[in-house]
Amino acid sequence: MIDLTTLSVKIFADGADLDGIKAMSRKPWIKGFTTNPTLMRKAGVGEYKGFALEVLEAVPDRPVSFEVFADEFDEMEGQAREIASWGRNVYVKIPVTNTKGRFAGQLIRQLAEAGVKVNVTAVFTPEQVKAIVEHLADETPVIVSVFAGRIADTGVDPVPILRESLKIMQAKPKAELIWASPRELLNIIQADEIGCHIITATNDILNKLPLLGKDHDAYSLETVEMFYKDARAAGYTIPASRPAGVA
């Protein structure tokens, strides 16, 4: 396995399963946590603030991102300030636009100038990154989450978009770029190679980390053994046919 301490990219665990979050909090190479309302709903979270406070009790020492869910910017601001009050390690996730497609730039500026750490989420284009950067405060840390996995789902290579985003964000030294929504373990290596600051990953991907650097010949043999054992366990049979010409 590749030594995770040699990677420059920070790995954040993405999810809303409290037991999973607690388990990942015990791993020193997990540098932060993110979640969102969709993940929380799938995990059966019933009460937003109560869940968030439980997470923060389990993770008091690393960044944790919680998302607003209002659609009007004044309501978003109220939710953001409340969420930020839950802990000094909290980042507030603000969608780059609301559901009407209106850019959240003014809200991002107001929060950043007030010292609220923001994670601007659902970002897909360098143009959006440029607009976000223009609304940031120099002294307030911020995260910009570019959804590389969803970009890849459209058949477009996200790496050039992430590279360009990193160049744009150089203007704000306290801004960090997240490779969000990764689809495979390879994305962690790619994010590290291009100098991305952070990559989020679900437990499904994080559980594959022992495969990093695995010998391919050994992995090939294990795969053959898996097919063989599963066929035997299923009790499959194929009647042997006689070679052609044999009576």
N, C-alpha and C positions, 0 to 999 in steps of 0.2 A: 504494500500500500504506500502511496505517496505521502510523505510527511506533510500534514496540513499546515504545520507551522511555517513551512517554506513559502506558502502562498501569500501574496500581498493583498489579494482581494479578501474582504471580510465577509464571512458567511452568516446571514441572518436566517433564522427559522421562521417559516411562514405557515400559520395555521391558527386554529381556534379550539383545539382539543386541550383542555387544561392539563390533563395527565401527560400528554405529549410535550407540552410547553415545559412542565416541571422536569421531565426527563432530559430535554435538551438544555435546560438551564444548568444542568450538572456537567455539561461538556464545555471545557474551557475554550474550544475552538469555535463555539457558537458566540458571535459577537453582538447579537441583537435579535429582536423579534418583530414581526409584523403580522397584522391580521386585517380583516375587512368584514363588513356586514354580511357578505355572501358566505364567507367561510364560517362566520359565527352562526348564521342561520342553519347551515348544513350540519354543524356540530351540536345543534339543539340548544344554543345559548338563549335563555329566556329573558334575562335582565342585563342590559348593556353595562351600566356602571358597576354593578356588583361583580360581573365577570372581569371587567377591566381591573378592578381593585384586587381581585384574587391573583390575576396575572402579575400585577405590580408587586404584590407581596412575595410571589415566587421569584420575580426578576427585579430586584431593586437596584442592580448595579450595571445594567446595560440598556441601550436604547430600545424602547418599545413604541410601536406606532399603532394608534387607534384612529379610526376614520369618522369624520362627520357624516351625517346622512340627510341633512336638510337640502333643499334645492334653491332656496332664496339666499342670497349672499349675507343679508343681515342675520338670518337665522343660523347660517353656517358660522358666522363670527361668534355668536353667542355660544354655540356648541363647542367651537374650537377653544374658546377661553375656559370653558368649564373643563373640557378634557385635559387641557394643559395644566390645570390646577391639581390634577390627580397625582402628579409626581414630577420631579426634576428631570427624570430620564425619559419623559413622554415626548414623542413627536406626534403632531396632529396631521393626519392625512386629509389633504384638501384636493378634490378632483380638479383637474386642469380647467374644466368647464362644468357648468351645470347641465341639466338635461335639455335645456333650450339651446345649448351650444355657446353660451356666453362665457367668455374667458374670465377666469377668476383672478386676474392680475391685481386688481385693486385690493381685494381681500388678502391676497398673499402679501402685498406690500404693507398693509395695515398690521397684519399679524407679525410679520418680520420686524417691523419698526417697534412693535410693542415687546419684542423679545421672545415671542412664541416660536418654538422650533417647529417647522412645517415640513411635511413630507408631501410634495406635490405628486399626485398619483394619476394613473391612466394616461400617461404621456406616450405619444407614438412618433412624433416627428421632431427633427431638429428645429423647425420653425417654432414649435411650441416651447422647446427648451430655451431658445433665444428670447422669446417673449417672457418666459418665467424669470430668466436671469436679469432682465431689465427691471424687474419689480422686487429684487431682493435687497435686503439690508446687508451692509458689509460685515457687521459684527455678529449677526445671528446665524447659527448653524442651520442648514437646510438640506433636505434630501430631495432629489428629483428621480422619480421612478419611471424609467422607460420600459414599456412592456414588450421586451424583446421576444418572449415566447409567442405572444399573440401576433407580433409582426411576422415571425417565422411561419405562423399558421396560415398567413395569406400568401405564402410562397416567396417572400422577400427575405433576403439575408439581413439580419438585424445588425451584424457587426459594423458595417460602414456607418450606420445611423448612430450606434453607440460611440464610435470613434469621433464622429463629428460633434456629438453632444459633449464629449469630454473636452474638446477644444473650446467650445463655446463657454463651458463652465469654468475655464481657467480664469475668467475675469472675476470670479467670486471664490477666493481661496477656502471659504468655510462651507462651500456647497459640495455635496457628494452625490455621485451618480449610482443609482441602483440598476442592475440588470434584473428586471422583474419578470415574473412568470416563466422561469426556465422550464424546458421540457425534458432535459436529459442531463446526466452527469457531466457530459462533455462541456456543457455551457459554463460550468464552474472554471474549467481550464481556459476556455475562450475568454471569459470575463477577466481572469487573472492576466492573460497574455496581453490584452489591450489596455490594461491599467485601470479597469473599472474599480471604483472604490468598494462597492458592496454587491453581493448577489443574494437574493432571497431564494429559499428552496423549501419545498414541503417535505414532510417526513418521508414520503415515498422516495424522493430523490436522495435525501440525507442518508437513508438506510442503505443506499447503494455505495456510499463512500468507501467501504472496504474493497470495492472492485478497482479503485484507482491504482493503476500500475500493475494490475494482475497479469501474470504471464498468459499469453494467448494460447500457447500449446496446452497448458494445463486447463484453461477455460474451455478449449475445444473438447478435451477428453471428458470433462465434467458434463458438458452438454450432451455428448453421446451417451454417457452413463444415465443421464436423466431420462432421455427418450426411451432407453432400454428398460429401465426400472418402471417407468410409468406404463409402458405397454404390458409388462409382466403383471403389474399390480391390477391392471384393468382386465386381465384374463383374455386379451385379444388372441385370436388364432387365425391363421390363414392356411387353408388346405394346400399342402405341397403338390405342385403339378409335376408330372413326369416329363423329363426332357423329350424333345421332339424325336420321334423315331424309335422310342423305347416302348416295347409291347407291355 
